[in-house]
Amino acid sequence: MQFFLEVLIGGLLAGIMYSMVAIGFVLIFKASGVFNFAQGSLVLFAALTYVSLVEREVPAWLALLVTLLAMLALGVLIERVVLRPLVNRPPMTLFMATLGLSFIVEGVSQILWGAQVHGLELGISDQPLEFAQVFVSSFDLFAAATAAALVAGLSVLVTRTRLGIALRAVADDPVAAMSLGISLPRVWSIVWAISGVVALVAGLLWGARVGVQFSLSLVVLKALPVLIIGGFTSVAGTIVAGLLVGASEKLAEVYLGPVLQGGIEGWFPYVLALAFLLVRPTGLFGDAVVERA
């Protein structure tokens, strides 16, 4: 039982890390209906910018501030240059635009900071902590607390502020929102900027966990099952789905891996996501599509 709890808790905490990336997708999709495949590249760009500045002996607080400003500016720039000219285009066109954008961001990252691998230290130890004879990583606890604070902040933003009301109005009916005087370009710019901040937080945590390298952008693939299961329009759903994905993949690897020759952790979440697509296509918390004749 002790071993089971350690695997389960480790999986739950890992799932929160997946949710950190998925939240960026949800924000963009909820506001504009665009599946932003470039979110993984934004995570890489943020982590690479921060660690490169620190390695150039820039104080950590200043490097964080500069990276934050860079991500805000990059989010707004992407909305103005890529999204705005493609308004009212087919969803596939927008998806392909963000797919191409992901390679552009990676290329710019390599031009600015090089392609070498970096280690990232946030000053958070990874020593195991014992709770009732169950050992838990202190870094994973820190990441979970950070994710919880981020989700709480975003939830307050969406539900308790004028911007959140405008965001929900745009998500429900853009034309009606415009008729009420809500500026769609302004809302989109703010959402893309917030998505850049989310990418910064995710990039620092993932970079500290696995190192800052160009494969970091592939973390986007881990977010896809989370999005499918939680729903593309629910911030809270990404957390629940992340916990489900993280726990199931770890438990499956430990208990089913020996039977299936191992290595199932990488693909088991997609089996789970496929099952949800067959049974509940909108996910656990996704908005159901209502069509009227």
N, C-alpha and C positions, 0 to 999 in steps of 0.2 A: 504493500500500500504506500509506503514511503517513497519507493522508486516511482510508482505511478503518479503520485502527487507532484514529484519533482519534474517529471516529463510534462505533465499537464500544465503546471504553472509556467514552465519554460516556454511551452507552446503558446499559452495565452499572452505572455509578455512579447514573444516574437510576433504574434498576430497584431499587436498594437503598432509595431513598427511598420507592418504592411499597410495598416490603416492610415498612417501618416502620409503615405504617398497617395493613397486612394482619395483622401479628402480634397487634394488639389484637383483631381478629375471631377469630383462632384460639384465643386464650386463653379467651375467653368461650364459644365453641362447644364447645371440648374439655371444659370443665368442666360445662356446663349444657345443651348442645344448642341454645342460643339464638343466632340470627344477629342480632348487635347492629348494626342499621343506624344507631344513634346514634353510632357510633365517630367518624365524620367531624365531627359536632357537638362531640364532646369534644375533638378536635384543635383546632377553632376556638376553643372556650372557653378552652383552656389557653394558646394563643398570644395571644389577645386579653387575657386577664387579666394575663399577664406584661408585654406591651408597654404596656398601660394603666398599670400600676403604675410602670414605668420612666419613662414620660412624666410622671408625677406626682412625679418626682424621688425615688422610692424607690430606694435602692441596688440594683444588679443582683442581688447575692447574696441580699438580703432579699426582693426581688421573686420570685426563683426559689424560695426557701424557702416563701414564702406561697402561690405557685401550686402547688407540690408538695403542700402540706398541703390546699389546696382541691381538687385532683384526687383525692387519697386519700379525702377526705370525700365528694366527689361520687360516686365509684365505689361506696362503701359505701351511700350514701343511695339510689342508683338500685337497688341489689340489694334493699334492705329495702323500698322503697316500690313498686317496679315488678315485679321478678322474683319475689320471695318470695310475694306474694299470687296469682301466676299459675302456681305450680308445678302440674304435671300437666295443664295446659291444652294444647290442640293447638298444634303449632309455628307455625301461621299466626297464632294469637292472640298469641303471644309476639313474632313478627315485627312485627305491626301495632302492638304496644305500643312496641317500640323505634323504629318509624317515627314514631309520634306523639311519642315522647320526643325525637327529634332536633329537631323543630320547637320543642318546649318549651325545650330547651337553647339553641337559637339565639335564641329570644325573650328568655330570661333574660339572655343575653349582651348583647343590644341594650339592654335596660333598664339593666343595670349599667354598660356601657362605651360605649354609643352605636354608631352604624352607620358611622362614618367609617373610611376606609382608613388603615392605619398602616404605616410602614416599620419593620422590625425588624433591628437590628444586634447580632450576637453577638460582634463583635470578630474575626471570621475573614475574612481577605481572600479575594477571589475571583480573585486573580491566577493566570494560567496557569503551570503548572510544566512544564519540559521534561524528558522522559525518552527518550533515544535518538531525538531529533528528533520525538517525539510530545508534544503539548501536552495537559495534563490540568488541569482546574480544581482549585485548592487547596481550595475549599469542598466540592466533591464528594468529594474524598479525606477531608476531615474528617467529612463525613456518613457515608461508607462505614465509617470507623474507628469512629464512634459506633454505627452499626448492628451492626457486628461485635461490639463489646463488649456491647451490649444482648442480642444473640442468645446469646452465650457465657454471660452471666449467667443468662438464662432457661433455657438448656439445663442448666446446673448445678442451678438451682432445681428443674427438673422431674425430673431423673434422680438427684440426689444428696442430696436433703433429704426429711425426713418429709412436708413439705407437698407436695412433688412426687409422692411415693408416694401420698398421699391424693388428689391431683388425678387421677392416672392411674387409681386405683381407682374414683373417682366417674365418670370418663369411660367406663370399661369396663362398670361395673354399679352404678348408684346404690343399688339395694336391697341388694346384697351389701355395698357399702361401709358403709351404715348399720348392717347387722347386725354389722359388725366394730367399731362404735363411732365411726365417722368422722362428724363433724357436717357435713352438706351445707350448711346455711346459713353456717357458718363458712368452709368452703372457697370457696363462692360469693362471700362478702364479700371475702375476700382476693384472689381472682382479679379481681373487678371493680376493686378498689383498684389492683392491678398494671396492669390495663388503662388506668386513669387515668394512671398514670405513663408508660406507653408512649405515650399520647396527648399527654402533655406534651412528651416528646422529639421525637415526630413533628411536633407543632405548632410548636416552636421552629425546627426545621430547615426545614420547609416555609414557615413565615412569613418566615424570613430569605431564602428563595429567591424566593418570589413575592409577598411582602407579606402583611400580616394584613388580610384582608377576608372578608366573609361567603361569598364563593365558595370559600374555603378548605375549607369543609365538603364540597364536591363532590369533594375528593380521594378520598373513599370510593369513587367510581366507578372510579378508577384501580386500586383495590385488588381489585375484583371479579375481573378476569381472573387476577390473581396467586393469589387464593384457589382459583379453579376449577382452575388448572393445578397448583398446589402441593399442594392437598388442604386441606380445612377443619380438619384435626386435626393438622397438622404445622408446628411452628415452623421447622424446618430447610427444609421444603418451600417456605415463603413466600420464603425468601432465594433458593433456586434458581429458583423461578418468577419472582420479581422481576427477577433477572438476565436470564432468558429474555425476559420481556416488554419490559424496557427496551431490550435490545439489538435485538430484532426490530423494535420500532416505529421506532427511529431509523434502522436500516438500510433498512427498508421505505420510510420517508419520503424518504430520500436517493436510493435506487436505483429504487424503483418509483413514487415520487411524480411525477416528471416525465412518466412514461408515463400515469398515471391522473389527471393534472391536479392533483396535490398534495392535501394535506389528509388523507392516509390515516393519519397518526400517531395521530389521535384514535380511530379505529375499528379499526385493524388488530389490536390486542390482543384484541378481542372475537371477531374471526374465528379467532384462534389458540385462544381459550378454547372457542369452539363446536366446533372440531375435536377438542379434548380431551374435551368432553362426549360426543361421538359415539363416540370410540374408547376412552377411559378415563375414565368418569364420576367416579371417586373421586380423580382427579388423580394426579400422580407419586408422592406420598408419603401419600396419604389412606388411612385404614383401610378395607379392603374389608368390605362387609356380608355376613355369613354367615347364611343362613336355613336352619333345619332343619325338615323336615316333621314 
